Amino acid sequence: MCKVRLWIALGLLTAWDGNAVAEMVDVKYRGPVDLSAFECTDTPRSSFVRRVCYDAEQSYMVIKLQGAYYHYCEIDEQTVAALLSADSIGRFFNAHIKGTGSDGPFDCRTHPAPSYD
């Protein structure tokens, strides 16, 4: 019981101190990913792409499509920037990122996914 109180107190202190609190999301075909290394952008003008989280150091994107998160590997910053600034984010995603099956240019089955330990 005492450990639980300490953990809660540390969590509140971290939140009060202004430091980022870790956010975990469940990525389809991968599992849990901690987004603390990512820069995330909500996309309210798209009904299909809801959120884009990008780790430039690892060239790795986690994207929320409607209700589920998916991941894309070895994706460059220019492509992510173009996605976020596209007139239609959903159309850009489908045409330039998604691909079909494992032939997408950033598919994590053919490009290595980074490790977040």
N, C-alpha and C positions, 0 to 999 in steps of 0.2 A: 504494500500500500504506500509506503514511504517513497519507493522508487517511482511509482506512478505520479505522485504529487511533484516530485523533483522534475520529472520529464515534462509535466504540464507547465510547471513554473518556468523551466528553460525555454519551452516553446513560446510562452507568452512574452518572456523577456526578449527572445529573438524577434518576434513580431513587433514588439514595442520599440526595439532598438532600430528598426527600419531595415534590417537585413532580410534578404529574400528567404522565404520559406519554400522548401522543396515541393514541387508539384510532380506527382507521378501520374502518367497516363498509360493505359493499356493499348499497345499498338498491335493491330491485327498481324498475324504471322510472326510476331516477335515476342510480345509480352510486355511487361512493365518497363517504362523508360522514364528516368528522372529528367525533367525539363530545365533543371537549374543551369545547364550549360547552353541553353538555347535562347534565342531572341524570338519571342512569339508575337504575332500580329493577328488580331481578330479581323475578320473580313465581313462586316455586316452588309455590304452591298452585294454579296453573293449568297444565293440561297442554297448552293451546292457546296462550295468550299467555305467552311465556317471559321477555320483558324489555320495559320501557317506558322510553324516553329522551325527555326533554322539554326544549326550549329555550323558557323562558317569555318571553324578550325578543322572540323571533321568532314565538311562538305556533305552534311546529312540533314535531311528535312523530314519532319513529322508533320503530317497534314490531317486536319479533321474534315472529313467529307460527310456531311450531314451528321450522323451520330457516331461514327467510328473513326479512329485514328489509323493511318497507314504511313509507311515510311518509304523514303527514296534515298538511294546511296550515290555517292560521288556526283552530287548535283552542285553545279557552280553557282556562285553568288549572282551572276548576271541573269541566269535563268530564274532564280527566286525573285529577284527584283522585277524582272519582266512580268512574272506571274502576278505579283502584288499590284503592279501598275496597269495591268491589262484592262481594256474596256470591259471584257467579259472574262473574269477570273476562271470560271468553269470551262469555258471554251478553250482558253489558253492551256489549262491543265490537261484537258482531254487531247488536244492537238500536239502538245510539246513535251509532256511529262509522262502521262499514263502509259501510252502504248497499249498493246494487246498481248495478253499472256506474259511470257518472259522476254518479249522483244522490246520492252520499253527501254529508253536510253539510260534510265537511272534505276532499273529494277535491282533490288537487293539480292535476288537469286543469282544474278550474274556479276554484280559488283559487291565488294566486301562491305559489310555493315560494321560500323565502329563499335567498340566495346566501351561500356560505361560502368566501370566497377566502383 
